[in-house]
Amino acid sequence: MVWLTAPLDARSAENRRWDIARHGAVGDGKTLNTKSIQKAIDECAQSGGGTIVVPRGNFLTGSIFLKQGVNLRVEKDGILKGSQDTNDYPWINTRIAGLEMKWPAALVNAAGVTNLTISGEGTIDGSGARWWKDYWTARAAETNDIDPHFKVPRPRLIHIINSQDIVVRDLLLKDSAFWNLQLTYCCQIDVNHLRVREPVKAASSDGVDVDSSCDVIVENCDISCDDDAICLKSGRDADGLRVNKPTENVEIRNCHVGHAAAMVAFGSETSGGIRHVRVHDCRADNGCGEVVRFKTRMGRGGVVEDVVYDNIQAEDVRQVFGFTMDAFGTTWLPEQFRTMPPASIGTPIFRDITIQNLKADKCAAAGRIVGLPESPIEDVKLKNIKITNADKGFTVHNTHGLMCANVTVNGKIFNVPTDAKLESHEPAAN
């Protein structure tokens, strides 16, 4: 396995700066600057490349599209502010939540580029509140707890696709209408020192989504959102199996997650497989839903394997472990994506997962490790796990080869059979 161990090479284009305020953009928070910013990008690309600079000010814009050789830098006290007009985000061919389909473009887009840097100490703000309201209104109108996820098109904040040698660093990403940073079909990625801030009830506000991509480092990030903070994905159902591109060779280190659905999540889009992942020296607190999260469902397929969590700290979380293979069965899908693949290729697999050197305090539950009768979770190893002040213990169902070594819940050793059909463990008092 080859890991990225140092920052990617500096971009020579950094020396050629294109300040958008000197190319017609107005930073008053009211003037729509889409055309002037895109014109600066196009001229920069035609002249041999450089860096588009967002200076101090509040620059309102719709979707912009970076080109080969054109980097983006948002300076301190600079804001790239998303328009709230849906017409400012053109519909394009893309991949959204594991499906290749038409969807509104992101605020910042890049496709088919190499040696791209998006950086700076400034802010990219998605102005997401109007879309969150649309989503929750649509959800309240549904019956049978249907999730109208795909019925409410919402722009992402940054989407990079079919690209390699990517650096995204130092920025504040906030108030995205949908996912904040999605990296699709990319390789050689360094995500570093990002801050992500989303309020509660900001639907589908993932922090960083690594989607069918390889050779990735996510480090030194600080994320609070209303969905998964860092999420690894590889396609949904028959469409994801058709594409069949894994996410692999990923290292997540030195990250902090506050309020979020999960610190690091695998899935629920697993169709292309997810493998060779290391998560270490990370912390979750402040109401994070789950520290270790694996999710999928029948029809999705894919193998998730060779995953290690190491040296993890958690406090004030809902539960430490959340393994489920029957997730999100009520999501509404466009008609062309409703045919499920046969079980021979649509049965997902979780195996060879190690969680070690983890300490968690003040949690509602140690958590759940629950597989499918058709596909038990295989070879999960828990080593040196200390969970204190837990209201509930472990539930283990449909697992094979679960190994525990020095695992305690509220001071009591937790052991499970090698093959567990159903085991529940309620913690003793401290």
C-alpha positions as a Markdown table, in Angstrom:
| # | Residue | x | y | z |
|---|---|---|---|---|
| 1 | Met | 0.0 | 0.0 | 0.0 |
| 2 | Val | 1.3 | 3.4 | -0.9 |
| 3 | Trp | 0.5 | 6.3 | 1.4 |
| 4 | Leu | 0.8 | 10.0 | 0.9 |
| 5 | Thr | 3.3 | 11.1 | 3.5 |
| 6 | Ala | 4.0 | 14.7 | 2.6 |
| 7 | Pro | 2.2 | 17.7 | 1.1 |
| 8 | Leu | 1.9 | 17.6 | -2.7 |
| 9 | Asp | 4.2 | 19.7 | -4.8 |
| 10 | Ala | 3.7 | 23.4 | -4.8 |
| 11 | Arg | 1.9 | 24.7 | -7.8 |
| 12 | Ser | 3.9 | 27.0 | -10.1 |
| 13 | Ala | 0.7 | 28.8 | -11.0 |
| 14 | Glu | 0.6 | 30.3 | -7.5 |
| 15 | Asn | 2.8 | 33.0 | -8.7 |
| 16 | Arg | 0.2 | 34.2 | -11.3 |
| 17 | Arg | -2.6 | 35.8 | -9.3 |
| 18 | Trp | -5.9 | 36.9 | -10.8 |
| 19 | Asp | -7.7 | 39.0 | -8.2 |
| 20 | Ile | -11.4 | 38.8 | -9.0 |
| 21 | Ala | -12.0 | 42.4 | -7.7 |
| 22 | Arg | -9.6 | 43.6 | -10.4 |
| 23 | His | -11.6 | 41.7 | -13.0 |
| 24 | Gly | -15.0 | 43.2 | -12.3 |
| 25 | Ala | -16.3 | 41.4 | -9.2 |
| 26 | Val | -17.9 | 43.4 | -6.5 |
| 27 | Gly | -17.6 | 42.3 | -2.9 |
| 28 | Asp | -20.7 | 43.9 | -1.5 |
| 29 | Gly | -22.7 | 40.7 | -0.8 |
| 30 | Lys | -25.4 | 41.9 | -3.2 |
| 31 | Thr | -24.0 | 42.0 | -6.7 |
| 32 | Leu | -24.1 | 38.7 | -8.5 |
| 33 | Asn | -20.5 | 38.0 | -9.7 |
| 34 | Thr | -20.9 | 34.7 | -11.5 |
| 35 | Lys | -20.1 | 36.0 | -15.0 |
| 36 | Ser | -17.1 | 38.1 | -14.0 |
| 37 | Ile | -15.6 | 35.3 | -11.9 |
| 38 | Gln | -16.1 | 32.7 | -14.6 |
| 39 | Lys | -14.6 | 35.1 | -17.2 |
| 40 | Ala | -11.5 | 35.6 | -15.0 |
| 41 | Ile | -11.2 | 31.8 | -14.7 |
| 42 | Asp | -11.5 | 31.3 | -18.4 |
| 43 | Glu | -9.0 | 34.0 | -19.2 |
| 44 | Cys | -6.6 | 32.7 | -16.6 |
| 45 | Ala | -6.7 | 29.2 | -18.2 |
| 46 | Gln | -6.2 | 30.6 | -21.7 |
| 47 | Ser | -3.2 | 32.5 | -20.6 |
| 48 | Gly | -1.4 | 29.5 | -19.2 |
| 49 | Gly | -2.9 | 29.2 | -15.7 |
| 50 | Gly | -2.6 | 30.8 | -12.3 |
| 51 | Thr | -4.6 | 31.4 | -9.1 |
| 52 | Ile | -8.0 | 33.0 | -8.9 |
| 53 | Val | -8.0 | 35.1 | -5.7 |
| 54 | Val | -11.0 | 36.1 | -3.7 |
| 55 | Pro | -9.8 | 39.1 | -1.7 |
| 56 | Arg | -11.4 | 40.7 | 1.3 |
| 57 | Gly | -15.1 | 41.2 | 0.8 |
| 58 | Asn | -18.3 | 39.2 | 0.3 |
| 59 | Phe | -18.6 | 38.0 | -3.3 |
| 60 | Leu | -22.0 | 36.6 | -4.2 |
| 61 | Thr | -21.9 | 34.0 | -7.0 |
| 62 | Gly | -23.6 | 31.0 | -8.6 |
| 63 | Ser | -21.8 | 28.0 | -9.9 |
| 64 | Ile | -18.2 | 28.5 | -11.1 |
| 65 | Phe | -16.1 | 26.0 | -13.0 |
| 66 | Leu | -12.4 | 25.8 | -12.5 |
| 67 | Lys | -10.2 | 24.8 | -15.5 |
| 68 | Gln | -7.0 | 23.0 | -16.0 |
| 69 | Gly | -4.1 | 25.1 | -14.5 |
| 70 | Val | -6.5 | 27.4 | -12.5 |
| 71 | Asn | -6.3 | 27.2 | -8.7 |
| 72 | Leu | -8.6 | 29.0 | -6.3 |
| 73 | Arg | -7.6 | 30.9 | -3.2 |
| 74 | Val | -10.0 | 32.7 | -0.8 |
| 75 | Glu | -8.0 | 35.2 | 1.3 |
| 76 | Lys | -8.5 | 35.9 | 4.9 |
| 77 | Asp | -11.7 | 38.0 | 5.3 |
| 78 | Gly | -12.7 | 37.0 | 1.8 |
| 79 | Ile | -16.1 | 35.2 | 1.3 |
| 80 | Leu | -17.2 | 33.3 | -1.7 |
| 81 | Lys | -21.0 | 33.4 | -1.0 |
| 82 | Gly | -23.5 | 31.1 | -2.8 |
| 83 | Ser | -26.5 | 32.7 | -4.4 |
| 84 | Gln | -29.9 | 31.5 | -3.1 |
| 85 | Asp | -31.4 | 31.5 | -6.6 |
| 86 | Thr | -31.7 | 27.9 | -7.9 |
| 87 | Asn | -31.3 | 29.3 | -11.5 |
| 88 | Asp | -27.7 | 30.1 | -10.7 |
| 89 | Tyr | -26.8 | 26.4 | -10.4 |
| 90 | Pro | -27.1 | 24.8 | -13.8 |
| 91 | Trp | -28.1 | 21.1 | -14.1 |
| 92 | Ile | -25.2 | 19.0 | -15.2 |
| 93 | Asn | -24.3 | 15.3 | -15.5 |
| 94 | Thr | -22.7 | 14.3 | -12.2 |
| 95 | Arg | -22.8 | 11.7 | -9.4 |
| 96 | Ile | -24.9 | 12.4 | -6.4 |
| 97 | Ala | -25.3 | 10.1 | -3.4 |
| 98 | Gly | -24.0 | 7.2 | -5.4 |
| 99 | Leu | -26.0 | 7.7 | -8.6 |
| 100 | Glu | -24.9 | 9.1 | -11.9 |
| 101 | Met | -27.6 | 11.5 | -12.9 |
| 102 | Lys | -28.4 | 15.1 | -13.6 |
| 103 | Trp | -28.2 | 17.4 | -10.6 |
| 104 | Pro | -27.5 | 21.1 | -9.9 |
| 105 | Ala | -23.8 | 22.0 | -10.2 |
| 106 | Ala | -21.9 | 22.7 | -7.0 |
| 107 | Leu | -20.9 | 26.3 | -6.0 |
| 108 | Val | -17.3 | 25.4 | -6.9 |
| 109 | Asn | -16.7 | 22.8 | -9.6 |
| 110 | Ala | -13.7 | 21.1 | -11.1 |
| 111 | Ala | -13.7 | 18.2 | -13.6 |
| 112 | Gly | -10.9 | 16.4 | -15.4 |
| 113 | Val | -8.1 | 18.5 | -14.0 |
| 114 | Thr | -4.7 | 17.8 | -12.4 |
| 115 | Asn | -2.5 | 19.7 | -9.9 |
| 116 | Leu | -5.5 | 21.6 | -8.5 |
| 117 | Thr | -5.3 | 23.6 | -5.2 |
| 118 | Ile | -8.3 | 25.2 | -3.5 |
| 119 | Ser | -7.1 | 27.0 | -0.4 |
| 120 | Gly | -6.9 | 30.1 | 1.8 |
| 121 | Glu | -7.9 | 31.4 | 5.2 |
| 122 | Gly | -11.2 | 32.7 | 3.9 |
| 123 | Thr | -14.8 | 31.3 | 3.7 |
| 124 | Ile | -16.9 | 29.5 | 1.2 |
| 125 | Asp | -20.5 | 29.9 | 2.3 |
| 126 | Gly | -23.3 | 28.0 | 0.6 |
| 127 | Ser | -26.2 | 30.1 | 1.9 |
| 128 | Gly | -28.0 | 26.8 | 2.5 |
| 129 | Ala | -30.9 | 27.8 | 4.8 |
| 130 | Arg | -33.4 | 28.1 | 2.0 |
| 131 | Trp | -32.7 | 24.6 | 0.7 |
| 132 | Trp | -32.8 | 23.1 | 4.2 |
| 133 | Lys | -36.3 | 24.6 | 4.6 |
| 134 | Asp | -37.3 | 23.1 | 1.3 |
| 135 | Tyr | -36.1 | 19.7 | 2.3 |
| 136 | Trp | -37.8 | 19.6 | 5.7 |
| 137 | Thr | -41.0 | 20.9 | 4.3 |
| 138 | Ala | -41.0 | 18.1 | 1.6 |
| 139 | Arg | -40.2 | 15.5 | 4.3 |
| 140 | Ala | -43.1 | 16.6 | 6.5 |
| 141 | Ala | -45.4 | 16.2 | 3.5 |
| 142 | Glu | -44.4 | 12.6 | 2.9 |
| 143 | Thr | -46.1 | 9.5 | 4.4 |
| 144 | Asn | -44.7 | 6.3 | 5.8 |
| 145 | Asp | -41.5 | 8.2 | 6.8 |
| 146 | Ile | -40.3 | 8.4 | 3.2 |
| 147 | Asp | -37.1 | 10.4 | 2.8 |
| 148 | Pro | -37.4 | 12.7 | -0.2 |
| 149 | His | -33.6 | 13.0 | -0.5 |
| 150 | Phe | -33.6 | 13.0 | -4.3 |
| 151 | Lys | -36.8 | 15.0 | -4.7 |
| 152 | Val | -35.2 | 18.2 | -3.4 |
| 153 | Pro | -32.2 | 19.1 | -5.6 |
| 154 | Arg | -29.6 | 21.1 | -3.6 |
| 155 | Pro | -26.2 | 22.3 | -4.7 |
| 156 | Arg | -23.1 | 21.0 | -3.0 |
| 157 | Leu | -20.4 | 23.5 | -1.9 |
| 158 | Ile | -17.3 | 22.0 | -3.7 |
| 159 | His | -17.4 | 19.0 | -6.1 |
| 160 | Ile | -14.2 | 17.7 | -7.8 |
| 161 | Ile | -14.6 | 14.8 | -10.3 |
| 162 | Asn | -12.3 | 12.7 | -12.5 |
| 163 | Ser | -9.2 | 14.6 | -11.3 |
| 164 | Gln | -5.9 | 13.9 | -9.7 |
| 165 | Asp | -3.2 | 15.6 | -7.6 |
| 166 | Ile | -5.7 | 17.6 | -5.5 |
| 167 | Val | -5.1 | 19.8 | -2.5 |
| 168 | Val | -8.0 | 21.4 | -0.5 |
| 169 | Arg | -6.8 | 23.2 | 2.6 |
| 170 | Asp | -7.2 | 25.8 | 5.3 |
| 171 | Leu | -10.7 | 27.1 | 4.3 |
| 172 | Leu | -13.8 | 27.5 | 6.4 |
| 173 | Leu | -16.7 | 25.7 | 4.6 |
| 174 | Lys | -20.1 | 26.6 | 6.0 |
| 175 | Asp | -23.9 | 26.5 | 5.4 |
| 176 | Ser | -23.8 | 24.2 | 2.4 |
| 177 | Ala | -27.2 | 23.3 | 1.0 |
| 178 | Phe | -25.9 | 19.7 | 0.5 |
| 179 | Trp | -22.5 | 18.0 | 1.0 |
| 180 | Asn | -19.6 | 20.4 | 1.7 |
| 181 | Leu | -16.7 | 18.7 | -0.2 |
| 182 | Gln | -17.3 | 15.7 | -2.5 |
| 183 | Leu | -14.3 | 14.1 | -4.3 |
| 184 | Thr | -15.5 | 11.7 | -7.0 |
| 185 | Tyr | -13.4 | 9.4 | -9.2 |
| 186 | Cys | -10.2 | 11.2 | -8.0 |
| 187 | Cys | -6.7 | 10.1 | -7.0 |
| 188 | Gln | -3.9 | 11.7 | -5.0 |
| 189 | Ile | -5.9 | 13.9 | -2.7 |
| 190 | Asp | -4.7 | 16.0 | 0.3 |
| 191 | Val | -7.5 | 17.5 | 2.5 |
| 192 | Asn | -5.9 | 19.5 | 5.2 |
| 193 | His | -6.9 | 21.9 | 8.0 |
| 194 | Leu | -10.4 | 22.4 | 6.8 |
| 195 | Arg | -13.1 | 23.7 | 9.2 |
| 196 | Val | -16.7 | 22.8 | 8.4 |
| 197 | Arg | -19.6 | 24.4 | 10.2 |
| 198 | Glu | -23.2 | 23.5 | 9.7 |
| 199 | Pro | -26.1 | 24.2 | 12.1 |
| 200 | Val | -28.4 | 21.5 | 13.4 |
| 201 | Lys | -31.2 | 20.6 | 10.9 |
| 202 | Ala | -28.9 | 21.3 | 7.9 |
| 203 | Ala | -30.0 | 18.2 | 6.0 |
| 204 | Ser | -27.4 | 16.1 | 4.1 |
| 205 | Ser | -24.6 | 18.4 | 5.2 |
| 206 | Asp | -21.7 | 15.9 | 5.1 |
| 207 | Gly | -18.3 | 17.5 | 5.8 |
| 208 | Val | -16.0 | 15.5 | 3.5 |
| 209 | Asp | -17.2 | 12.8 | 1.1 |
| 210 | Val | -14.5 | 10.5 | -0.5 |
| 211 | Asp | -16.5 | 8.9 | -3.4 |
| 212 | Ser | -14.9 | 6.1 | -5.5 |
| 213 | Ser | -11.5 | 7.7 | -5.0 |
| 214 | Cys | -8.0 | 6.5 | -4.1 |
| 215 | Asp | -4.8 | 7.6 | -2.4 |
| 216 | Val | -6.4 | 10.1 | 0.0 |
| 217 | Ile | -5.3 | 11.9 | 3.2 |
| 218 | Val | -7.7 | 13.8 | 5.3 |
| 219 | Glu | -5.9 | 15.4 | 8.2 |
| 220 | Asn | -6.1 | 18.2 | 10.8 |
| 221 | Cys | -9.8 | 18.9 | 10.0 |
| 222 | Asp | -12.3 | 20.3 | 12.5 |
| 223 | Ile | -15.9 | 19.4 | 11.5 |
| 224 | Ser | -19.4 | 20.1 | 13.0 |
| 225 | Cys | -22.3 | 19.3 | 10.7 |
| 226 | Asp | -25.7 | 17.7 | 10.7 |
| 227 | Asp | -24.7 | 14.5 | 8.9 |
| 228 | Asp | -21.6 | 12.4 | 8.6 |
| 229 | Ala | -18.4 | 14.4 | 9.2 |
| 230 | Ile | -16.1 | 12.3 | 7.0 |
| 231 | Cys | -17.7 | 9.7 | 4.8 |
| 232 | Leu | -16.3 | 7.1 | 2.4 |
| 233 | Lys | -18.6 | 6.0 | -0.4 |
| 234 | Ser | -18.4 | 4.0 | -3.7 |
| 235 | Gly | -21.8 | 3.9 | -5.4 |
| 236 | Arg | -25.4 | 2.9 | -4.8 |
| 237 | Asp | -27.2 | -0.3 | -5.9 |
| 238 | Ala | -27.2 | -1.3 | -9.6 |
| 239 | Asp | -25.8 | 2.0 | -10.8 |
| 240 | Gly | -22.9 | 1.8 | -8.4 |
| 241 | Leu | -22.2 | -1.9 | -9.3 |
| 242 | Arg | -22.2 | -0.8 | -13.0 |
| 243 | Val | -19.6 | 1.9 | -12.3 |
| 244 | Asn | -17.7 | -0.5 | -10.0 |
| 245 | Lys | -15.0 | 1.9 | -8.7 |
| 246 | Pro | -13.7 | 1.4 | -5.2 |
| 247 | Thr | -12.6 | 3.9 | -2.6 |
| 248 | Glu | -9.2 | 2.7 | -1.4 |
| 249 | Asn | -5.9 | 3.7 | 0.2 |
| 250 | Val | -7.3 | 6.4 | 2.6 |
| 251 | Glu | -5.7 | 7.8 | 5.7 |
| 252 | Ile | -7.7 | 10.0 | 8.1 |
| 253 | Arg | -5.7 | 11.4 | 11.0 |
| 254 | Asn | -5.6 | 14.1 | 13.6 |
| 255 | Cys | -9.2 | 15.2 | 13.0 |
| 256 | His | -11.7 | 16.5 | 15.5 |
| 257 | Val | -15.5 | 16.1 | 15.0 |
| 258 | Gly | -18.1 | 17.8 | 17.1 |
| 259 | His | -21.9 | 17.6 | 16.4 |
| 260 | Ala | -22.4 | 15.2 | 13.5 |
| 261 | Ala | -24.1 | 12.0 | 12.6 |
| 262 | Ala | -20.8 | 10.2 | 12.7 |
| 263 | Met | -17.1 | 10.9 | 13.1 |
| 264 | Val | -16.0 | 8.6 | 10.2 |
| 265 | Ala | -18.6 | 6.7 | 8.2 |
| 266 | Phe | -18.4 | 3.9 | 5.7 |
| 267 | Gly | -21.4 | 3.9 | 3.3 |
| 268 | Ser | -24.2 | 3.6 | 3.0 |
| 269 | Glu | -23.1 | 3.7 | -0.7 |
| 270 | Thr | -20.7 | 0.7 | -0.8 |
| 271 | Ser | -21.3 | -0.8 | -4.2 |
| 272 | Gly | -17.8 | -0.4 | -5.6 |
| 273 | Gly | -16.2 | -1.5 | -2.4 |
| 274 | Ile | -14.1 | 0.4 | 0.3 |
| 275 | Arg | -10.7 | -1.0 | 1.4 |
| 276 | His | -7.3 | -0.2 | 2.9 |
| 277 | Val | -8.4 | 2.6 | 5.2 |
| 278 | Arg | -6.6 | 3.9 | 8.4 |
| 279 | Val | -8.3 | 6.2 | 10.8 |
| 280 | His | -6.1 | 7.3 | 13.7 |
| 281 | Asp | -5.4 | 9.9 | 16.3 |
| 282 | Cys | -8.9 | 11.4 | 16.0 |
| 283 | Arg | -11.5 | 12.7 | 18.5 |
| 284 | Ala | -15.3 | 12.9 | 18.6 |
| 285 | Asp | -17.3 | 14.9 | 21.2 |
| 286 | Asn | -20.2 | 17.4 | 21.7 |
| 287 | Gly | -23.0 | 15.0 | 20.7 |
| 288 | Cys | -21.5 | 13.2 | 17.8 |
| 289 | Gly | -23.9 | 10.4 | 16.9 |
| 290 | Glu | -21.5 | 7.5 | 16.3 |
| 291 | Val | -17.7 | 7.3 | 16.4 |
| 292 | Val | -17.3 | 4.2 | 14.3 |
| 293 | Arg | -20.0 | 3.9 | 11.7 |
| 294 | Phe | -20.6 | 1.3 | 8.9 |
| 295 | Lys | -23.8 | 1.3 | 7.0 |
| 296 | Thr | -25.2 | -0.4 | 3.9 |
| 297 | Arg | -28.2 | -2.5 | 2.8 |
| 298 | Met | -29.3 | -5.4 | 0.6 |
| 299 | Gly | -29.1 | -4.5 | -3.1 |
| 300 | Arg | -26.1 | -2.3 | -2.6 |
| 301 | Gly | -23.4 | -4.9 | -2.8 |
| 302 | Gly | -19.7 | -4.2 | -2.4 |
| 303 | Val | -17.0 | -5.4 | 0.0 |
| 304 | Val | -15.8 | -3.1 | 2.8 |
| 305 | Glu | -12.6 | -4.6 | 4.2 |
| 306 | Asp | -9.1 | -3.9 | 5.7 |
| 307 | Val | -10.1 | -1.0 | 7.9 |
| 308 | Val | -8.3 | 0.0 | 11.1 |
| 309 | Tyr | -9.3 | 2.6 | 13.7 |
| 310 | Asp | -6.5 | 3.4 | 16.2 |
| 311 | Asn | -6.0 | 5.8 | 19.1 |
| 312 | Ile | -9.5 | 7.3 | 19.1 |
| 313 | Gln | -10.9 | 9.5 | 21.9 |
| 314 | Ala | -14.6 | 10.2 | 22.4 |
| 315 | Glu | -16.8 | 12.0 | 24.9 |
| 316 | Asp | -20.5 | 12.8 | 25.0 |
| 317 | Val | -21.4 | 10.7 | 22.0 |
| 318 | Arg | -24.7 | 8.9 | 21.3 |
| 319 | Gln | -23.0 | 5.5 | 20.7 |
| 320 | Val | -19.4 | 4.4 | 20.0 |
| 321 | Phe | -20.1 | 1.6 | 17.4 |
| 322 | Gly | -22.8 | 1.6 | 14.8 |
| 323 | Phe | -22.6 | -1.3 | 12.3 |
| 324 | Thr | -25.8 | -1.8 | 10.3 |
| 325 | Met | -26.5 | -3.6 | 7.1 |
| 326 | Asp | -30.2 | -2.7 | 6.8 |
| 327 | Ala | -30.0 | 1.1 | 6.6 |
| 328 | Phe | -32.1 | 3.7 | 4.8 |
| 329 | Gly | -34.8 | 1.5 | 3.4 |
| 330 | Thr | -37.3 | 4.4 | 3.0 |
| 331 | Thr | -35.3 | 6.7 | 0.7 |
| 332 | Trp | -37.3 | 7.7 | -2.4 |
| 333 | Leu | -35.4 | 6.9 | -5.6 |
| 334 | Pro | -36.0 | 8.1 | -9.2 |
| 335 | Glu | -37.8 | 5.5 | -11.2 |
| 336 | Gln | -34.7 | 4.5 | -13.3 |
| 337 | Phe | -32.8 | 3.5 | -10.2 |
| 338 | Arg | -35.5 | 1.3 | -8.5 |
| 339 | Thr | -34.6 | -2.1 | -9.9 |
| 340 | Met | -32.4 | -3.9 | -7.4 |
| 341 | Pro | -29.6 | -6.2 | -8.5 |
| 342 | Pro | -29.8 | -10.0 | -7.8 |
| 343 | Ala | -28.6 | -11.2 | -4.4 |
| 344 | Ser | -25.6 | -12.8 | -6.1 |
| 345 | Ile | -24.0 | -9.3 | -6.7 |
| 346 | Gly | -26.2 | -7.1 | -4.4 |
| 347 | Thr | -25.4 | -8.7 | -1.1 |
| 348 | Pro | -22.9 | -6.4 | 0.8 |
| 349 | Ile | -20.0 | -7.7 | 2.8 |
| 350 | Phe | -18.2 | -6.2 | 5.9 |
| 351 | Arg | -15.1 | -7.9 | 7.0 |
| 352 | Asp | -11.6 | -7.5 | 8.4 |
| 353 | Ile | -12.2 | -4.5 | 10.5 |
| 354 | Thr | -10.0 | -3.6 | 13.6 |
| 355 | Ile | -10.8 | -1.0 | 16.2 |
| 356 | Gln | -8.1 | -0.6 | 18.8 |
| 357 | Asn | -6.9 | 1.8 | 21.5 |
| 358 | Leu | -10.2 | 3.6 | 21.8 |
| 359 | Lys | -11.5 | 5.4 | 24.9 |
| 360 | Ala | -15.0 | 6.8 | 25.2 |
| 361 | Asp | -16.7 | 8.5 | 28.1 |
| 362 | Lys | -20.3 | 9.6 | 28.7 |
| 363 | Cys | -22.2 | 7.8 | 25.9 |
| 364 | Ala | -25.7 | 6.6 | 25.6 |
| 365 | Ala | -24.6 | 3.2 | 24.4 |
| 366 | Ala | -21.5 | 1.2 | 23.6 |
| 367 | Gly | -23.2 | 0.4 | 20.3 |
| 368 | Arg | -24.4 | -2.2 | 17.8 |
| 369 | Ile | -22.7 | -4.6 | 15.5 |
| 370 | Val | -25.5 | -6.0 | 13.5 |
| 371 | Gly | -25.1 | -7.9 | 10.2 |
| 372 | Leu | -27.5 | -9.7 | 7.9 |
| 373 | Pro | -28.5 | -13.3 | 8.1 |
| 374 | Glu | -27.4 | -13.6 | 4.5 |
| 375 | Ser | -24.2 | -11.7 | 5.2 |
| 376 | Pro | -22.9 | -11.8 | 8.7 |
| 377 | Ile | -20.3 | -9.2 | 9.6 |
| 378 | Glu | -16.9 | -11.1 | 9.6 |
| 379 | Asp | -13.7 | -10.8 | 11.6 |
| 380 | Val | -14.2 | -7.6 | 13.6 |
| 381 | Lys | -11.4 | -7.2 | 16.2 |
| 382 | Leu | -11.9 | -4.9 | 19.2 |
| 383 | Lys | -8.7 | -4.4 | 21.2 |
| 384 | Asn | -8.0 | -2.1 | 24.2 |
| 385 | Ile | -11.4 | -0.5 | 24.2 |
| 386 | Lys | -12.4 | 1.4 | 27.4 |
| 387 | Ile | -16.0 | 2.7 | 27.6 |
| 388 | Thr | -17.1 | 4.5 | 30.7 |
| 389 | Asn | -20.3 | 6.1 | 31.9 |
| 390 | Ala | -22.3 | 4.3 | 29.2 |
| 391 | Asp | -26.1 | 4.0 | 29.7 |
| 392 | Lys | -26.3 | 0.9 | 27.5 |
| 393 | Gly | -23.9 | -1.8 | 26.4 |
| 394 | Phe | -23.3 | -3.7 | 23.2 |
| 395 | Thr | -25.8 | -5.4 | 20.9 |
| 396 | Val | -24.2 | -8.0 | 18.6 |
| 397 | His | -26.3 | -9.8 | 16.0 |
| 398 | Asn | -25.2 | -11.9 | 13.0 |
| 399 | Thr | -21.5 | -11.7 | 13.3 |
| 400 | His | -18.8 | -14.3 | 12.7 |
| 401 | Gly | -15.3 | -14.1 | 14.2 |
| 402 | Leu | -15.8 | -11.2 | 16.5 |
| 403 | Met | -12.7 | -11.0 | 18.7 |
| 404 | Cys | -12.4 | -8.9 | 21.9 |
| 405 | Ala | -9.2 | -8.3 | 23.8 |
| 406 | Asn | -9.2 | -6.0 | 26.8 |
| 407 | Val | -12.7 | -4.5 | 26.1 |
| 408 | Thr | -14.4 | -3.0 | 29.1 |
| 409 | Val | -17.8 | -1.3 | 29.5 |
| 410 | Asn | -18.2 | 0.6 | 32.8 |
| 411 | Gly | -15.3 | -1.4 | 34.2 |
| 412 | Lys | -16.7 | -4.8 | 33.3 |
| 413 | Ile | -14.9 | -7.0 | 30.8 |
| 414 | Phe | -17.0 | -7.6 | 27.6 |
| 415 | Asn | -16.6 | -10.9 | 25.8 |
| 416 | Val | -18.7 | -12.4 | 23.0 |
| 417 | Pro | -18.8 | -15.8 | 21.4 |
| 418 | Thr | -16.7 | -16.4 | 18.3 |
| 419 | Asp | -19.9 | -16.7 | 16.3 |
| 420 | Ala | -22.6 | -14.5 | 17.6 |
| 421 | Lys | -26.1 | -14.9 | 16.4 |
| 422 | Leu | -27.5 | -12.6 | 19.1 |
| 423 | Glu | -25.8 | -11.2 | 22.1 |
| 424 | Ser | -26.8 | -8.2 | 24.2 |
| 425 | His | -24.6 | -6.8 | 27.0 |
| 426 | Glu | -25.9 | -4.3 | 29.5 |
| 427 | Pro | -23.2 | -2.5 | 31.4 |
| 428 | Ala | -22.6 | -2.8 | 35.0 |
| 429 | Ala | -22.5 | 0.4 | 37.1 |
| 430 | Asn | -19.1 | 2.0 | 37.5 |
